[in-house]
Amino acid sequence: MLASLPFPELLNARDLGGYPTVDGGVTRTHSLVRADDLAQLTPAGLRALADYGIRTVLDLRWPEEADKHPSPVPEALPQVRYERISLLTHTEQEWRLRSREIAKELWKCVVLEHVGHELRRVLGMIADAPPAGLLFHCVAGKDRTGLIAALLLALADARPAAIAEDYAISGENLRAGYLRRYPNTEPERILEILRCPEEGAYNMLKFLDDAGGVRAYLRQIGLTETQISALRSRLR
């Protein structure tokens, strides 16, 4: 699997290429990149992002998050298409009320069950985007971004262990930076917030299996066969 990408100031950026698949292949590089908040990017980081071949950025943050920390992409990189689609509910507060009792190990399953409309919009946009490099991100790049990454890797037939490891590595990537960023917060609380248990990915894969497989689930939420094939071709 590939190491974190050298985009200055980002803690949790990586290519979804290079992951082993169940048929003995690997996923395609320079097609899909996941990341944390691009508002953190330095000018050098923005240049690195463009040099990597990113031509579409999909921002999964809530409106209040984007208003507080606007993306630098539209102004700094006019050649890059920028779209923002909130993955979860309309506001952060609405989602907190809905999800406050959800265990991390089951978070992905709850989203798959209850946020199909928003998932269809996000995945449809990725499917319909030009074939050049596409980056998607939220704030920490671990949960919302991690769910989209896991679905795309599952559709590409990545090995379950690879999907689980891709999800879990976010906690490790973010740990040191977040402990420095929030020195007045108890370290144990930060580490729990950042925890990305592999069980969450395995539970998601079981949810998809129970739904008839990832393709059946994507059809169920409204994606067309053409869009599903386009998503798969991103990594295969």
Protein Blocks (a to p, Z undefined) as FASTA:
>chain_A
ZZddddehiabbccfehiacfkopacdehkbccdddfklpcfklmmmmmmnopabdcdfb
dfklmmmmccfklmmmmmbccddddfblmbfklmmmmmmmpcfklmmmmmmmmmmmmmmm
mmmmmmmpcfbdcddddfkommmmmmmmmmmmmmnopafklmmmmmmmmmmmmmmmmmmm
mmmbcfklmmmmmpccfklmmmmmmmmmmnopjklmmmmnopafklmmmmmmmmZZ
